[in-house]
Amino acid sequence: MKPLDPRLLRRARGARVFLAASVLIGVASGVLIIVQAVLLARGIAGVVLHGSPVTAVAWGLGAVVAGRALLVWAQEVVAQRAAAAVKSTLRKQVLQHSLKLGPVWLSGERSSALTTLLTKGLDDLDPYFARYLPQLVLASTVPAGVIGWMATGDLIAAGTVLITLPLIPIFMALIGWATQARSRRRQHALAVLAHHFADVVGGLTTLKLFGRAKAQVTAVRRVTDEHRKASMGSLRLAFLSSFALELLASISVALVAVGVGLRLVDGKLGLETALMVLILAPEAYLPLRQVGLQFHASADGVAASEEVFRVLETPLPQRGDRTDVPDLRTIPLYLYDVTVTYPGREEAALDGFDLELHPGEVVALTGASGAGKSTALAVLLGFVEPQRGVVVVGGSAADEFDPVVWRRQFAWVPQRPGLRLGTVADNVRLGKPDASDDEVRMALLTAGAGELELDKAVGEQGQLLSGGQQRRVALARAVITDAPVLLLDEPTAGLDADAEAAVVAGLRASGRTVLMVAHRPALIAAADRTVTVGTRELVKV
């Protein structure tokens, strides 16, 4: 675990500004610490040796204390603003990168774990910026200045501090290795807990229906206990490491104090110099001790940032930047010898697949489950890069075009369409935000959902609608777009015969090019052609 991950500086401008401000504040703090020690030593020595008044010294100390308080306030303000800016930047980058990676990559990730990472996980960066990094800067600036000033009065004391000071970073490194493993274990336990809890809540209706809801109590309790044990292990290590660092620093300061006391008694050292050295010695160790203390508070945030960078450093599919995509209303689309093998699998999900898709026709993809029908749609959308083969339109390969511009040619309805909280009209307008009410009604009618009111409430993930209604609203969302090609993955699953007939009639009347994954006989019979996935033959009906 690096003290300061350079990837934060590269990806978040707020981190760079914060680091520069922290260096300036750290240097100013070091200067004020030295001034404070000199003033204290001079005032005490003056009273003890000469009985001098301390009015001027007191005013000077008051100004120094006020200056240090002002720097602490400035450091806190800068840290909190930097943390907010960095978290916002990283969240935006992860979301954008995840969208570019596409749903195929997301299907291999735990959605609950990713959600936890972008919420609670990144919130753990607050102590990293507000506590740990400022102390790291102070540990880099204050000890050097303190030792240098001590050397002007007592070289032996400065040498003692210089020799014993590296012991603290050595112990911190040893403790850090153990902390890194603990933090990763806790982060993993939190991800498992979030994923399991989300699965239980999502399937609670089904569990209650089959009388299995209470059986999940034990499983939830088990993963909760694992998270609790990981958290308590991190706290235990933090307390023990704090004790070790405090003990080491106390022994080191005691060595300096013994040497200074002996030389003071022997007359080789003046009282003012001795006091100045004794006051400064703890200040040399304090920043490093605080770094060790704050390291544990920031460890969870650093572990979360490592997971963020894992996502951000996942390479994007190689795509071109051309924007002159041919209009698929008039240009046919071809897939030649497309082969896709997913990572971790030996068998190809799609093997040597060929397809011709002409404007205005309705084509049904059939075949056994797992034959690669949904994968063929993912290849067309650019979500999956084939290991062999190519998608061609107008004499150009699809991967030459900018993916955003390319995908505007398609409207896609997956097997499990997602709906958001709002109304039916809100969800349909996701396909065309400026659509009028008449356009929304027409799209619903085309999708066989003309009976749905525009202001009918829709819950999160399509709740308050039946499965068939959810699918038809998603289909209306695709129909209302200007995309010339509709890619539909089992568009009539869960519909009765009358609703299915209405959907088929609407699709035929739309005049769009339709490529649909189909299993139901009525849907297959309505297609102009049927292409069987899993064979190399193109079957025409």
matplotlib code that plots the C-alpha trace (Angstrom):
import matplotlib.pyplot as plt

x = [0.0, 1.7, 1.7, 0.6, -0.7, 0.5, -2.6, -4.6, -2.5, -2.9, -6.6, -7.9, -6.8, -8.2, -5.5, -2.7, -4.0, -4.4, -0.9, 0.6, -1.4, -0.5, 3.3, 3.0, 1.0, 3.5, 6.5, 4.7, 3.8, 7.4, 8.6, 6.0, 7.0, 10.6, 9.7, 7.4, 10.2, 12.7, 10.3, 9.5, 13.1, 14.1, 11.2, 11.8, 15.6, 15.1, 12.8, 15.0, 18.4, 17.6, 14.1, 13.2, 9.6, 7.9, 5.4, 7.0, 7.6, 3.9, 2.7, 5.0, 3.7, 0.1, 0.8, 2.5, -0.4, -2.9, -0.9, -0.8, -4.5, -5.2, -3.0, -4.9, -8.2, -6.9, -5.6, -9.0, -10.9, -8.5, -8.6, -12.4, -12.8, -10.1, -11.7, -15.1, -13.6, -11.5, -14.5, -16.7, -14.1, -13.4, -17.1, -17.8, -14.8, -15.8, -19.3, -18.3, -15.6, -18.1, -20.6, -17.9, -16.9, -20.5, -23.0, -21.0, -18.2, -20.8, -22.4, -19.1, -19.1, -21.1, -23.4, -23.9, -20.1, -19.7, -22.4, -20.8, -17.5, -18.9, -20.7, -19.4, -16.1, -15.0, -16.4, -13.5, -11.2, -12.2, -9.8, -7.1, -7.3, -8.3, -5.9, -3.3, -2.0, -1.6, 0.4, 2.5, 3.4, 4.2, 6.3, 8.3, 8.9, 8.8, 11.4, 14.0, 13.6, 13.5, 16.7, 18.4, 17.6, 18.6, 22.0, 22.7, 22.5, 23.4, 24.9, 24.8, 21.1, 20.4, 22.5, 20.6, 17.3, 18.6, 19.7, 16.5, 14.0, 14.2, 13.1, 9.6, 9.2, 10.7, 8.1, 5.4, 6.3, 6.2, 2.8, 1.6, 2.1, -0.2, -2.7, -2.8, -3.9, -6.5, -8.0, -8.3, -10.0, -12.4, -13.2, -13.8, -16.1, -18.0, -18.5, -19.7, -22.1, -23.5, -23.9, -25.5, -27.9, -28.9, -29.6, -31.7, -33.7, -34.1, -35.4, -37.4, -40.7, -39.7, -38.2, -41.3, -43.4, -41.5, -41.1, -37.3, -37.1, -36.3, -33.6, -31.6, -31.4, -28.5, -26.7, -27.0, -25.9, -22.8, -21.6, -22.3, -20.2, -17.4, -17.5, -17.6, -14.5, -12.6, -13.5, -12.5, -9.3, -8.4, -9.2, -7.1, -4.1, -4.5, -4.5, -1.5, 0.5, -0.3, 1.1, 4.2, 4.9, 4.2, 6.6, 9.4, 9.0, 9.0, 12.2, 13.9, 12.9, 14.2, 17.6, 17.8, 16.7, 19.3, 22.1, 21.0, 20.6, 24.2, 25.7, 23.7, 25.0, 28.5, 28.3, 28.8, 25.3, 23.4, 20.0, 18.2, 19.8, 19.0, 15.3, 15.0, 16.4, 14.1, 11.0, 11.9, 12.8, 9.2, 8.1, 10.6, 8.9, 5.3, 4.5, 5.8, 3.8, 0.7, 1.3, 1.3, -1.9, -3.8, -2.5, -5.1, -7.9, -7.1, -6.3, -9.9, -10.1, -6.8, -8.1, -11.2, -9.2, -7.2, -10.4, -11.4, -8.2, -8.7, -11.9, -10.4, -7.4, -9.6, -8.8, -11.6, -12.5, -10.5, -12.9, -12.4, -13.3, -15.1, -18.5, -19.7, -21.8, -23.9, -27.7, -28.9, -32.3, -30.9, -27.7, -27.6, -25.6, -23.3, -21.7, -18.9, -17.5, -18.0, -16.5, -16.6, -15.1, -15.6, -12.7, -12.4, -14.4, -13.0, -16.0, -16.9, -20.2, -20.6, -18.7, -18.3, -21.6, -22.8, -25.7, -27.2, -29.6, -31.4, -33.3, -36.9, -36.9, -37.8, -35.3, -35.6, -32.6, -33.4, -31.4, -30.8, -30.2, -26.6, -26.0, -25.0, -28.1, -27.7, -23.9, -24.7, -26.7, -23.8, -21.4, -23.6, -23.7, -20.0, -20.2, -18.2, -15.1, -15.0, -11.8, -12.5, -14.7, -16.1, -19.2, -19.4, -21.7, -21.2, -17.8, -16.4, -15.8, -18.0, -15.0, -13.8, -16.7, -17.0, -19.0, -21.4, -22.3, -22.5, -25.0, -27.3, -28.3, -29.8, -32.5, -31.9, -34.3, -32.4, -33.8, -34.1, -35.0, -34.3, -36.9, -36.5, -38.6, -41.2, -44.1, -44.7, -44.1, -40.8, -39.5, -40.6, -39.0, -35.6, -35.5, -36.4, -36.4, -38.3, -41.1, -44.6, -47.5, -48.9, -45.6, -45.4, -48.9, -48.1, -45.0, -47.0, -49.6, -46.9, -45.5, -48.9, -49.2, -51.9, -53.9, -51.2, -51.8, -48.9, -49.0, -49.1, -46.5, -43.4, -41.4, -37.6, -36.6, -40.1, -42.0, -45.8, -45.9, -46.3, -43.4, -45.3, -46.0, -42.3, -41.2, -43.7, -42.7, -39.1, -40.1, -42.0, -38.8, -37.0, -39.7, -39.8, -36.2, -35.1, -32.9, -33.4, -32.6, -34.4, -32.4, -34.9, -34.0, -37.2, -39.5, -42.7, -41.5, -44.1, -46.9, -50.2, -51.2, -53.2, -50.5, -47.9, -50.1, -50.3, -46.6, -45.9, -48.4, -46.8, -43.3, -44.5, -46.2, -43.2, -41.3, -38.0, -35.4, -35.9, -33.5, -35.0, -34.1, -37.1, -38.3, -42.1, -43.6, -45.9, -42.9, -40.8, -43.7, -44.1, -40.5, -39.4, -36.5, -35.2, -31.5, -30.5, -27.6, -25.2, -25.0, -23.2, -26.3, -28.6, -32.1, -34.7, -38.4]
y = [0.0, 3.2, 6.3, 8.4, 6.6, 8.6, 7.4, 9.8, 12.7, 11.7, 11.1, 13.7, 17.4, 18.1, 15.8, 17.7, 21.1, 19.6, 18.2, 21.6, 23.4, 20.8, 21.3, 25.1, 24.6, 22.0, 24.3, 27.1, 24.8, 23.7, 27.3, 28.1, 25.1, 26.2, 29.8, 28.5, 26.4, 29.3, 31.7, 29.2, 28.4, 32.1, 33.0, 30.2, 30.8, 34.5, 34.1, 31.4, 33.1, 36.8, 37.2, 39.0, 39.9, 37.6, 40.1, 40.3, 36.5, 35.9, 38.1, 36.3, 32.9, 34.1, 35.1, 31.7, 29.7, 31.7, 31.1, 27.4, 27.3, 29.2, 26.7, 23.7, 25.3, 25.9, 22.4, 21.0, 23.1, 22.3, 18.6, 18.3, 20.1, 18.0, 14.8, 15.8, 16.8, 13.6, 11.4, 13.1, 12.8, 9.1, 8.2, 10.0, 8.3, 4.8, 5.2, 6.5, 3.7, 1.1, 2.3, 2.1, -1.4, -2.4, -4.7, -7.9, -6.7, -5.5, -9.0, -10.4, -7.9, -7.9, -4.9, -4.6, -4.6, -1.9, 0.2, -0.2, 0.8, 4.0, 5.0, 3.8, 2.6, 6.0, 7.8, 6.1, 8.5, 11.3, 10.3, 9.7, 13.3, 15.0, 13.2, 10.9, 13.0, 16.2, 14.2, 12.7, 16.1, 17.3, 14.2, 15.1, 18.7, 19.3, 16.7, 18.0, 21.5, 20.6, 18.5, 21.2, 23.9, 21.5, 21.0, 24.7, 24.4, 20.8, 18.5, 15.4, 15.7, 16.3, 13.2, 11.1, 12.2, 11.6, 8.0, 7.0, 8.7, 6.1, 3.4, 4.7, 4.4, 0.9, -0.2, 1.6, -0.4, -3.7, -2.7, -1.5, -4.9, -6.4, -3.5, -3.9, -7.5, -6.6, -3.8, -5.9, -8.6, -6.1, -4.6, -8.1, -8.9, -5.7, -6.5, -10.0, -8.7, -6.1, -8.6, -11.3, -8.8, -7.3, -10.8, -11.7, -8.5, -8.8, -12.4, -11.9, -12.3, -15.6, -16.8, -16.0, -17.7, -21.0, -20.6, -20.1, -16.6, -17.5, -19.9, -16.9, -15.4, -17.8, -17.0, -13.2, -13.6, -15.6, -13.0, -10.2, -11.9, -12.2, -8.5, -7.8, -10.0, -8.3, -4.9, -5.7, -7.2, -4.0, -2.0, -4.4, -3.9, -0.1, 0.0, -2.2, -0.3, 3.0, 1.6, 0.4, 3.7, 5.7, 3.5, 3.8, 7.6, 7.9, 5.9, 8.0, 11.3, 9.9, 9.2, 12.8, 14.1, 12.1, 13.3, 17.0, 16.7, 15.3, 18.0, 20.7, 19.5, 19.3, 22.9, 22.1, 23.3, 26.5, 26.4, 28.2, 25.8, 22.8, 23.9, 24.5, 21.1, 19.3, 21.2, 20.4, 16.7, 15.5, 17.6, 15.7, 12.4, 13.6, 13.9, 10.4, 9.0, 10.7, 9.3, 5.8, 6.5, 8.1, 5.3, 2.9, 5.4, 5.8, 2.2, 1.4, 4.4, 3.4, -0.2, 1.2, 3.4, 0.4, -1.3, 1.9, 1.8, -1.8, -0.8, 2.2, 0.3, -2.4, -1.9, -0.7, -2.6, -1.3, 0.9, 3.5, 7.1, 7.5, 9.2, 8.6, 5.6, 4.5, 4.7, 1.2, 2.2, 1.7, -0.3, -4.0, -5.3, -8.4, -10.7, -12.9, -15.9, -14.3, -16.3, -15.2, -17.0, -15.5, -15.3, -18.4, -20.6, -23.1, -23.5, -20.6, -18.8, -18.1, -20.1, -19.1, -17.2, -15.6, -13.2, -11.0, -8.3, -6.3, -3.1, -3.5, -7.2, -9.1, -11.8, -14.3, -15.8, -19.3, -22.1, -23.9, -22.0, -21.0, -21.2, -17.6, -15.7, -12.9, -12.8, -12.1, -9.0, -8.0, -8.2, -6.0, -3.4, -3.5, -4.8, -7.9, -8.0, -11.2, -13.2, -14.0, -12.5, -9.0, -6.9, -5.1, -2.3, -0.3, -1.9, -0.9, -2.9, -1.8, -1.4, 1.5, 3.7, 5.6, 3.3, 6.1, 7.0, 3.4, 2.5, 5.2, 3.0, 0.4, 0.3, -2.7, -4.5, -7.1, -10.1, -8.2, -4.6, -2.0, 0.5, 3.4, 5.1, 7.4, 7.0, 4.9, 8.1, 8.8, 5.4, 5.6, 9.0, 7.6, 6.7, 10.2, 12.8, 15.4, 13.1, 14.4, 12.6, 11.6, 10.0, 8.2, 6.8, 5.7, 3.9, 2.1, 1.2, -0.2, -2.2, -3.7, -1.6, 0.9, 0.2, 1.7, 5.2, 7.6, 8.7, 5.2, 4.9, 2.7, 1.6, 0.9, -1.9, -1.9, -2.6, -1.9, -3.3, -6.9, -8.7, -8.4, -4.7, -4.1, -5.8, -3.8, -0.5, -1.3, -2.2, 1.1, 2.9, 1.2, 1.9, 5.7, 6.2, 7.1, 4.0, 2.1, -1.3, -2.9, -5.6, -7.5, -10.4, -12.5, -9.5, -11.4, -13.5, -13.6, -12.3, -14.0, -14.9, -11.7, -9.4, -11.3, -10.8, -7.1, -6.8, -8.7, -6.5, -3.4, -4.4, -5.3, -2.0, 0.0, -0.6, -1.0, -3.6, -6.1, -8.7, -10.7, -13.6, -15.9, -19.2, -18.9, -20.4, -17.4, -15.0, -17.3, -17.6, -13.8, -13.4, -13.0, -15.2, -17.5, -17.9, -20.8, -20.0, -22.8, -24.0, -22.5, -22.8, -19.9, -21.2, -19.2, -19.5]
z = [0.0, -1.2, 1.2, -1.8, -4.8, -7.9, -9.8, -7.5, -8.7, -12.4, -12.3, -9.9, -10.2, -6.7, -5.2, -6.9, -5.7, -2.2, -2.1, -3.1, -0.5, 2.1, 1.4, 1.9, 5.1, 6.3, 5.8, 7.6, 10.5, 10.8, 11.0, 13.7, 15.7, 15.8, 16.6, 19.4, 20.9, 20.7, 22.4, 25.2, 25.9, 25.9, 28.2, 30.7, 30.7, 31.2, 34.2, 35.8, 35.2, 35.2, 36.4, 33.1, 32.3, 29.8, 28.3, 24.9, 24.8, 25.8, 23.0, 20.6, 21.8, 21.4, 17.8, 17.1, 18.7, 16.7, 13.5, 14.2, 14.8, 11.6, 9.7, 11.2, 10.1, 6.6, 6.4, 7.4, 4.9, 2.1, 3.0, 3.1, -0.2, -1.9, -0.6, -2.0, -5.3, -5.6, -4.7, -7.2, -9.9, -9.2, -9.1, -12.4, -14.0, -12.7, -13.9, -17.4, -17.7, -16.6, -19.3, -21.9, -20.8, -21.4, -19.9, -20.7, -18.4, -15.8, -15.8, -14.5, -11.7, -8.5, -8.9, -5.2, -4.6, -7.3, -5.7, -2.2, -3.7, -5.2, -2.0, 1.3, -0.1, -1.5, 1.5, 3.4, 1.5, 3.8, 6.6, 4.0, 2.8, 6.0, 8.4, 6.7, 3.8, 5.9, 8.5, 5.7, 4.5, 8.0, 8.5, 5.4, 6.3, 10.1, 11.3, 8.8, 9.9, 13.6, 13.4, 11.4, 14.0, 16.9, 15.2, 15.5, 19.3, 20.1, 17.5, 19.8, 20.5, 16.8, 15.9, 18.5, 16.9, 13.4, 14.4, 16.2, 13.9, 11.1, 13.6, 13.5, 9.6, 9.8, 12.4, 10.4, 7.3, 9.2, 10.7, 7.3, 5.6, 8.2, 7.9, 4.1, 4.4, 7.1, 5.1, 2.0, 4.0, 5.5, 2.1, 0.7, 3.7, 3.2, -0.5, 0.3, 2.9, 0.4, -2.4, -0.2, 1.4, -2.0, -3.3, -0.3, -0.5, -4.3, -4.0, -0.8, -2.6, -4.1, -0.8, 1.1, -1.6, -1.1, 2.7, 2.6, 3.9, 7.5, 6.3, 5.1, 8.6, 9.4, 6.1, 6.7, 10.3, 9.1, 6.6, 9.1, 11.7, 9.1, 8.4, 12.2, 12.8, 10.0, 11.3, 14.9, 13.6, 11.9, 15.1, 17.2, 15.0, 15.0, 18.8, 19.1, 16.5, 18.2, 21.5, 19.7, 18.0, 21.2, 23.2, 20.6, 20.4, 24.2, 24.5, 21.8, 23.5, 26.8, 25.3, 24.1, 27.5, 29.3, 27.1, 27.4, 31.2, 31.6, 29.4, 31.2, 34.6, 33.2, 32.1, 28.4, 27.4, 28.3, 29.9, 27.0, 24.4, 26.5, 26.9, 23.2, 22.4, 24.9, 23.5, 19.9, 20.4, 20.7, 17.8, 15.6, 16.4, 16.6, 12.9, 12.2, 15.1, 13.9, 10.4, 11.9, 13.8, 10.9, 8.5, 9.9, 9.6, 5.9, 5.1, 4.1, 1.8, 0.1, -0.3, -1.9, -4.2, -5.3, -6.3, -8.2, -10.1, -10.9, -12.7, -14.4, -15.6, -17.2, -20.9, -23.2, -26.3, -29.3, -31.4, -34.1, -34.2, -37.5, -37.3, -40.9, -40.0, -43.1, -42.6, -41.9, -43.2, -46.7, -46.2, -45.3, -42.3, -42.4, -39.8, -41.2, -39.4, -35.9, -33.1, -29.4, -26.4, -23.0, -20.5, -18.3, -20.8, -23.2, -25.5, -27.8, -27.0, -30.7, -33.3, -36.9, -37.0, -40.3, -40.8, -43.4, -42.2, -44.9, -44.3, -43.3, -42.7, -39.5, -38.7, -35.8, -34.1, -32.9, -31.3, -28.1, -24.9, -24.6, -28.4, -28.6, -29.6, -27.0, -27.7, -31.4, -30.3, -28.0, -30.9, -33.1, -30.3, -29.8, -26.2, -27.1, -29.3, -31.4, -31.4, -35.1, -37.7, -38.5, -38.6, -42.0, -43.1, -46.3, -47.0, -43.6, -40.4, -37.5, -35.2, -37.3, -36.1, -32.9, -30.5, -29.4, -33.0, -34.0, -31.3, -32.3, -35.2, -32.8, -30.1, -27.8, -25.4, -23.3, -21.6, -18.4, -19.3, -16.6, -15.6, -13.2, -10.6, -12.1, -14.5, -17.6, -19.7, -17.9, -18.8, -22.4, -22.8, -21.9, -25.6, -26.7, -23.9, -26.0, -27.1, -26.9, -25.2, -28.5, -29.5, -26.2, -26.7, -30.2, -29.0, -26.3, -28.9, -31.2, -28.3, -27.5, -24.2, -25.3, -22.2, -19.9, -18.7, -19.2, -15.6, -14.2, -11.4, -11.9, -8.9, -8.8, -11.1, -12.7, -9.5, -9.6, -13.2, -14.1, -15.9, -19.3, -18.8, -17.9, -21.1, -23.3, -21.7, -22.5, -26.0, -26.4, -25.2, -28.1, -30.6, -29.8, -30.7, -34.2, -34.5, -37.8, -36.3, -33.3, -31.4, -29.2, -26.8, -26.4, -26.6, -25.9, -23.0, -20.3, -22.5, -23.3, -26.8, -27.3, -26.1, -28.1, -31.3, -30.6, -30.2, -33.4, -35.3, -33.9, -34.9, -38.4, -38.8, -37.6, -40.8, -38.8, -39.4, -36.5, -35.3, -32.4, -30.3, -30.4, -28.8, -29.0, -32.2, -32.9, -32.8, -35.1, -37.5, -37.8, -38.9, -42.6, -42.0, -39.3, -38.5, -36.4, -34.1, -33.4, -37.0, -40.0, -42.2, -43.0, -42.9, -44.9, -44.2]

ax = plt.figure().add_subplot(projection="3d")
ax.plot(x, y, z, "-o")
ax.set_aspect("equal")
plt.show()
